[in-house]
Amino acid sequence: MRRIAIAVAASTLTFSLAACGALGGSGSGADASPTKGDDLTVGLLLPETANTRYEKFDYPIIKEKVAELTRNKGKVEYSNADADAGRQAGQMQRMIDDKVDVILLDAVDSHAIADVVQKAKDAGIPVIAYDRLSEGPIDAYISFDNELVGEVQGRSLIDALGSDVTTSDQIVMINGSPTDPNAKQFKEGALSQLSGKVTIAKSYDTKDWKPENAQANMAEALAALGKDDIAAVYSANDGMAGGVIKAFKAAGFTHLPAITGQDAELDAVQRIVTGEQYMSVYKSYPTEAETAAQMAVAKVQGKDIQFDSLTRDRISSPTHKNIPAQLVSVVALTKKNIQDTVIDDGIYKVSDICTATYKAACDSIGLK
């Protein structure tokens, strides 16, 4: 499904995607859609609040960028479904009824929302799938390379286990929600690195990505496998990694195995500093969110050259082929590169991470 060139910098596990487009012009093609001025409305549908990124980064960044691109005349109509697919369908239908100009959709359930995507299409409203690839007639897709995210996580676990890793090492996989197509890709990417090198002793798909569900799954794995027979844990994101760690502590563990994550949440970065969590995957939310806003505005205003330059890749969903897309690069976040990633990019300040509780651990890795 991926048709982009991937360059791997092994020392930092930084992955660059050659297809990330830059703005290439401002004109319109011969088949440009009807244009609209700056007084446009972007509908933004985000899936849940358990992951702090949506409220803290995605929404405010998209809102700010739309305002910038439209000289403060454009607005964002925002709804969050709180992991309820039915609620999101209702929210999207209201946006269609309100005649928003374009919809950015981060689906709770990519299959269930397809009928409403079709309704938007029938109403002449473009739909851009944001972060998760929705089914139905979407106009474009902006996200990270999800299979690559899983590869980064899996490769990191192998590195953490060291050169003497064997198939006798047992791994527990705490995967994401079965209704999220990204979760399947994360899992596939991780398995491409783990299969044949370790044994997947238990694997769970975690309902709604909820940390409490991940904790319950991990507790079940610990009861089944025993305290001393888990070499590492693949957790698909940081929130669930927190649940995994709670399960270990409740079982009496003082020394934790390597545990992965994703999203570079502040709590996770602090756990990486102390060694409770081995790594996270840092994804540049400003890049993804700002690009989504650019795509939405360009689509509504009929700026086809700009839109095409932002969507130079092609991707396929279960219902549609050759969807214009852009996939954004990812980085493995460990103790070694906190400064070079989330701090240098302005996501957090050192003072955010290195509070009194974490000062000694920060000092030990030179984070000051």
Secondary structure, DSSP 4 states (H G I P E B T S, - for coil): ---S-EEEETTTTEEEETT----------TTPPPP--S--EEEEEE--SSSTHIIIIIHHHHHHHHHHHTTT--EEEEEE-TT-HHHHHHHHHHHHHTT-SEEEE--SSTTTTHHHHHHHHHTT--EEEESS--SSS-SEEEEE-HHHHHHHHHHHHHHHH-TT--TTSEEEEEE--TT-HHHHHHHHHHHHHHBTTBEEEEEEE-GGG-HHHHHHHHHHHHHHH-TTS--EEEESSHHHHHHHHHHHHHTT-SSPPEE---S--HHHHHHHHHTSS--EEEE-HHHHHHHHHHHHHHHHTT-HHHHHHH--EEE--SS-SSEEEEEE-EEEE-GGGTIIIIITTTS--HHHHS-GGGHHHHHHTT--
